[in-house]
Amino acid sequence: MARGDDIKNILYLAKNMRDSVQGYSIQMIQDECEVSRRTAMRIKNIISDVFEMEEVPNPDSKIKKWRLKRGTLDRILAFSADEIATLEDCQAYMKNQNYTSRCSLLPDIIKKMKFTTNSMAINDDVSDLLEVQGYAVHQAPKIKVDSETISKISEALLAQKYLTFRYKNKKGEEKLRKVAPYAIIYAEYTYLVAKGEGDSVYKHFLLYKMQNTRVANEYFEKDETFDLQKHLLKSFGVFQDKEPMKIKLLFSENVKDIIENYNLHPNQVITPNSDGTTTVTFEAGGEREICWFLFRWGKDVQIIEPQALKERYIELLNEVLNQM
């Protein structure tokens, strides 16, 4: 038996020994693997060391035969209680975060995992784990997502076809859009990343504002250089400006422990200062969403630069104060 085929032959034989009712003798192993008797005995011993093997009763013959005990290989592919509980946590999180297009598939996946495992003890352990360390649903504000819209987008993404929909812009003007879809971004709001015909940049469309969404009977040539992660690095959250800003923030000593363990942005640099304050710098676009984020920190954050962001922050604060 060639050296490169050793593992392959042993695994095939193990599978056959599991399925066999009559069992395998040394001679049968020789014939199947096309090896010497000595090598056949070595293969049998290797399988016996790794898996549970049993001798098949054969009172009418002196030739010994073996097979794997039922369920031996199945246990290798079975899932642990911790793995199943983790997926159920993910299901709860996805449902809470409006990830409807994938969340609907998880119940069937979990059922299949439990059926494959086929153990009451495992299922009891899953219940216990979920009870003591399960995902607690965080009732955060979020916008509902139409499942039909998600379905149409998924269809267009897979088929690499254009999408058409009616969309109302910030001015309230409604237009018919035809775009090449590239990705879906799930956040507090859910967005479609797409590029219209003739557009030089990718745009973000709010799913809840997309009306009468249809998959066009027309294919587009996908830009294979598009990378969603790199695309998002230019933004804060999902908002993007044409040119990302170099941002420098100063957080007070009151939030030192929090901010030093907080992920504001993937390219952030956190610098603890000798007076207990913390400086955070990063480069991103989307000044409106940055301001929204900074509101929550109140007096514990200062915008050091750029000046344009500071002015925008003051402008938004004044808008709120004028409504009081």
C-alpha positions as CSV (number, residue, x, y, z in Angstrom):
1,M,0.0,0.0,0.0
2,A,1.5,3.4,-1.0
3,R,2.3,5.7,1.9
4,G,0.0,8.4,0.6
5,D,-3.0,6.0,0.5
6,D,-2.6,4.7,4.1
7,I,-5.1,7.0,5.8
8,K,-7.6,6.9,3.0
9,N,-7.7,3.1,3.0
10,I,-7.9,2.9,6.7
11,L,-10.9,5.3,6.9
12,Y,-12.7,3.5,4.1
13,L,-12.1,0.2,5.8
14,A,-13.4,1.6,9.1
15,K,-16.6,2.8,7.4
16,N,-17.1,-0.6,5.8
17,M,-16.4,-2.4,9.1
18,R,-19.1,-0.3,10.7
19,D,-21.7,-1.2,8.0
20,S,-20.8,-4.9,7.8
21,V,-23.0,-7.5,9.5
22,Q,-20.7,-10.5,9.0
23,G,-17.5,-8.6,9.9
24,Y,-14.1,-8.5,8.3
25,S,-11.4,-11.2,8.6
26,I,-7.6,-10.4,8.1
27,Q,-7.9,-12.0,4.7
28,M,-10.8,-9.7,3.7
29,I,-8.7,-6.7,4.9
30,Q,-5.8,-7.9,2.7
31,D,-8.1,-8.2,-0.3
32,E,-9.8,-4.9,0.1
33,C,-6.7,-2.9,0.8
34,E,-4.5,-4.9,-1.5
35,V,-1.8,-5.3,1.2
36,S,0.2,-8.1,2.8
37,R,-1.1,-10.1,5.7
38,R,1.3,-8.3,8.1
39,T,0.1,-4.9,6.9
40,A,-3.6,-6.1,7.1
41,M,-3.0,-7.0,10.8
42,R,-1.4,-3.6,11.4
43,I,-4.4,-1.8,9.9
44,K,-6.8,-3.9,11.9
45,N,-4.9,-3.0,15.1
46,I,-4.9,0.7,14.2
47,I,-8.6,0.7,13.7
48,S,-9.1,-1.2,17.0
49,D,-7.0,1.3,18.9
50,V,-9.0,4.3,17.6
51,F,-12.5,2.9,17.4
52,E,-14.5,0.4,19.5
53,M,-14.3,-2.9,17.7
54,E,-16.1,-6.2,18.5
55,E,-15.5,-9.8,17.4
56,V,-18.4,-11.2,15.4
57,P,-19.6,-14.6,16.8
58,N,-18.9,-17.3,14.2
59,P,-19.3,-20.8,15.8
60,D,-19.2,-22.5,12.4
61,S,-15.7,-21.3,11.5
62,K,-12.3,-20.8,13.1
63,I,-11.7,-17.6,11.1
64,K,-12.0,-14.6,13.3
65,K,-14.0,-11.6,12.0
66,W,-14.4,-8.1,13.5
67,R,-16.7,-5.1,13.0
68,L,-17.1,-1.7,14.6
69,K,-19.7,-1.3,17.3
70,R,-22.8,0.5,16.2
71,G,-22.6,4.2,16.6
72,T,-18.8,4.3,16.9
73,L,-18.2,6.5,13.9
74,D,-21.4,8.5,14.5
75,R,-20.1,9.7,17.8
76,I,-17.1,11.3,16.0
77,L,-19.6,13.4,14.0
78,A,-21.9,14.1,16.9
79,F,-22.2,17.5,18.5
80,S,-21.5,18.4,22.1
81,A,-24.0,20.0,24.4
82,D,-21.9,23.1,24.5
83,E,-21.8,23.3,20.6
84,I,-25.6,23.0,20.3
85,A,-26.2,25.5,23.1
86,T,-23.9,28.0,21.5
87,L,-25.8,27.7,18.2
88,E,-29.1,28.2,20.1
89,D,-27.6,31.3,21.7
90,C,-26.7,32.5,18.2
91,Q,-30.2,31.9,17.0
92,A,-31.6,34.0,19.8
93,Y,-29.2,36.8,19.0
94,M,-29.8,36.7,15.3
95,K,-33.6,36.8,15.8
96,N,-33.2,39.8,18.2
97,Q,-31.0,41.6,15.7
98,N,-33.3,41.2,12.7
99,Y,-31.1,38.7,10.9
100,T,-34.3,37.2,9.5
101,S,-32.9,35.7,6.3
102,R,-30.6,33.3,8.1
103,C,-32.4,33.0,11.4
104,S,-35.2,31.1,9.8
105,L,-32.9,28.3,8.8
106,L,-31.4,27.8,12.3
107,P,-34.3,25.8,14.0
108,D,-34.0,23.1,11.3
109,I,-30.2,23.0,11.6
110,I,-30.4,22.7,15.4
111,K,-33.0,19.9,15.1
112,K,-30.7,18.0,12.7
113,M,-27.8,18.4,15.1
114,K,-29.9,17.0,18.0
115,F,-31.1,14.1,15.9
116,T,-27.6,13.3,14.8
117,T,-26.5,13.3,18.4
118,N,-29.5,11.3,19.4
119,S,-28.9,11.4,23.1
120,M,-31.3,12.3,25.8
121,A,-28.4,13.1,28.1
122,I,-27.0,15.5,25.6
123,N,-30.3,17.3,25.1
124,D,-30.7,17.6,28.9
125,D,-27.2,19.1,29.1
126,V,-28.2,21.6,26.3
127,S,-31.2,22.7,28.4
128,D,-29.1,23.1,31.5
129,L,-26.4,25.1,29.7
130,L,-29.0,27.5,28.2
131,E,-30.6,28.0,31.6
132,V,-27.3,28.9,33.3
133,Q,-25.4,30.7,30.5
134,G,-27.9,31.3,27.7
135,Y,-28.1,34.4,25.7
136,A,-30.2,37.1,27.4
137,V,-32.2,39.0,24.8
138,H,-31.3,42.6,24.8
139,Q,-34.3,44.7,23.9
140,A,-32.4,47.3,21.9
141,P,-34.3,49.6,19.5
142,K,-34.3,48.3,15.9
143,I,-36.1,48.7,12.7
144,K,-38.2,45.8,11.4
145,V,-37.0,44.2,8.2
146,D,-39.4,42.8,5.6
147,S,-38.6,39.1,5.0
148,E,-39.7,39.3,1.3
149,T,-37.2,42.1,0.6
150,I,-34.4,40.1,2.2
151,S,-35.5,37.1,0.1
152,K,-35.3,39.1,-3.1
153,I,-31.9,40.5,-2.3
154,S,-30.6,37.1,-1.4
155,E,-31.9,35.7,-4.7
156,A,-30.2,38.6,-6.7
157,L,-26.9,38.2,-4.8
158,L,-26.7,34.5,-5.6
159,A,-27.8,34.9,-9.2
160,Q,-25.7,38.0,-9.7
161,K,-28.7,39.9,-11.1
162,Y,-29.8,43.5,-10.9
163,L,-32.4,44.6,-8.3
164,T,-35.1,47.1,-9.0
165,F,-37.0,49.0,-6.3
166,R,-38.7,52.3,-5.5
167,Y,-36.7,54.3,-3.0
168,K,-37.4,57.7,-1.2
169,N,-34.4,59.9,-0.6
170,K,-33.8,62.3,2.3
171,K,-35.7,65.0,0.4
172,G,-38.7,62.8,0.1
173,E,-38.3,62.2,-3.6
174,E,-39.2,58.7,-4.7
175,K,-37.3,57.2,-7.6
176,L,-37.1,53.8,-9.3
177,R,-33.7,52.4,-8.7
178,K,-31.8,49.7,-10.6
179,V,-28.7,48.5,-8.8
180,A,-26.1,45.7,-8.7
181,P,-26.3,44.2,-5.1
182,Y,-23.1,43.4,-3.3
183,A,-23.9,42.8,0.4
184,I,-26.3,43.2,3.3
185,I,-25.2,45.0,6.5
186,Y,-27.1,44.2,9.6
187,A,-27.1,46.8,12.4
188,E,-29.7,48.9,14.2
189,Y,-30.8,49.6,10.7
190,T,-30.3,47.1,7.8
191,Y,-28.7,48.2,4.6
192,L,-28.1,47.0,1.1
193,V,-24.7,47.7,-0.3
194,A,-25.1,48.2,-4.0
195,K,-23.8,50.1,-7.1
196,G,-26.1,51.7,-9.6
197,E,-25.4,51.8,-13.3
198,G,-22.8,54.5,-13.9
199,D,-22.0,54.9,-10.2
200,S,-18.4,55.2,-9.2
201,V,-19.0,54.4,-5.5
202,Y,-21.0,51.9,-3.6
203,K,-24.1,53.2,-1.9
204,H,-26.1,52.1,1.2
205,F,-29.9,51.7,0.9
206,L,-32.1,51.3,4.0
207,L,-34.1,48.1,3.5
208,Y,-37.2,49.4,5.2
209,K,-37.4,52.2,2.6
210,M,-37.1,49.8,-0.4
211,Q,-40.5,49.3,-1.9
212,N,-41.7,46.9,-4.6
213,T,-38.3,45.1,-4.7
214,R,-37.9,42.9,-7.8
215,V,-35.1,40.7,-9.2
216,A,-34.4,41.9,-12.8
217,N,-33.9,39.5,-15.6
218,E,-30.5,40.9,-16.3
219,Y,-27.1,39.9,-15.1
220,F,-24.3,42.2,-14.0
221,E,-20.6,41.7,-14.0
222,K,-19.5,41.7,-10.4
223,D,-16.4,43.6,-9.3
224,E,-14.3,40.8,-7.9
225,T,-12.1,43.3,-6.0
226,F,-14.9,44.3,-3.8
227,D,-14.2,43.5,-0.1
228,L,-17.0,44.2,2.4
229,Q,-14.6,44.4,5.3
230,K,-12.3,46.8,3.6
231,H,-15.3,48.8,2.5
232,L,-16.6,49.1,6.0
233,L,-13.3,50.2,7.4
234,K,-13.9,53.5,5.7
235,S,-17.1,54.1,7.7
236,F,-18.2,54.6,11.3
237,G,-21.0,52.0,11.7
238,V,-22.5,51.9,8.2
239,F,-22.3,55.6,7.3
240,Q,-19.7,56.8,4.9
241,D,-18.4,60.1,3.6
242,K,-16.5,60.6,0.4
243,E,-13.3,61.2,2.4
244,P,-12.7,59.5,5.8
245,M,-11.7,61.9,8.6
246,K,-8.8,61.5,11.0
247,I,-10.6,61.6,14.3
248,K,-9.1,62.2,17.7
249,L,-11.2,61.9,20.9
250,L,-10.4,62.4,24.6
251,F,-12.3,60.4,27.2
252,S,-12.3,61.4,30.8
253,E,-10.9,59.3,33.7
254,N,-14.5,58.4,34.7
255,V,-14.7,56.0,31.7
256,K,-11.1,54.9,31.6
257,D,-11.8,51.2,32.3
258,I,-14.7,51.1,29.8
259,I,-13.1,52.9,26.9
260,E,-9.8,51.0,27.1
261,N,-11.8,47.8,26.5
262,Y,-14.2,49.3,24.0
263,N,-14.0,48.7,20.3
264,L,-15.0,52.0,18.6
265,H,-13.5,51.2,15.2
266,P,-11.3,48.4,13.7
267,N,-8.4,50.8,13.0
268,Q,-8.5,52.6,16.4
269,V,-5.4,53.4,18.5
270,I,-6.1,53.7,22.2
271,T,-3.5,55.7,24.3
272,P,-3.8,55.9,28.1
273,N,-2.6,59.3,29.4
274,S,-0.7,60.0,32.6
275,D,-3.6,62.1,34.0
276,G,-6.1,59.2,33.8
277,T,-7.7,60.3,30.5
278,T,-7.7,58.2,27.4
279,T,-7.0,59.3,23.8
280,V,-8.6,57.4,21.0
281,T,-7.7,58.0,17.3
282,F,-9.1,56.4,14.2
283,E,-10.0,57.2,10.6
284,A,-13.5,56.9,9.4
285,G,-16.4,58.6,7.6
286,G,-20.0,59.2,8.7
287,E,-19.8,62.3,10.9
288,R,-23.5,62.2,11.8
289,E,-23.3,58.6,13.2
290,I,-20.1,59.5,15.0
291,C,-21.9,62.4,16.7
292,W,-24.8,60.1,17.6
293,F,-22.4,57.7,19.2
294,L,-20.6,60.5,21.1
295,F,-23.9,61.8,22.6
296,R,-24.1,58.7,24.9
297,W,-20.8,59.6,26.5
298,G,-22.0,63.1,27.6
299,K,-19.4,65.2,29.3
300,D,-16.9,62.3,29.4
301,V,-15.8,62.8,25.8
302,Q,-14.2,65.7,23.9
303,I,-13.6,66.0,20.2
304,I,-10.1,67.1,19.7
305,E,-10.1,66.9,15.9
306,P,-11.2,67.5,13.2
307,Q,-12.7,70.9,13.7
308,A,-15.5,70.1,11.2
309,L,-16.7,67.2,13.4
310,K,-16.7,69.4,16.4
311,E,-18.8,72.0,14.6
312,R,-21.2,69.3,13.4
313,Y,-21.5,68.0,17.0
314,I,-22.3,71.5,18.3
315,E,-24.8,72.0,15.5
316,L,-26.7,68.8,16.4
317,L,-26.7,69.7,20.1
318,N,-28.2,73.1,19.3
319,E,-30.9,71.5,17.2
320,V,-31.9,69.4,20.2
321,L,-31.8,72.4,22.6
322,N,-33.9,74.5,20.3
323,Q,-36.6,71.8,20.5
324,M,-36.7,72.0,24.4
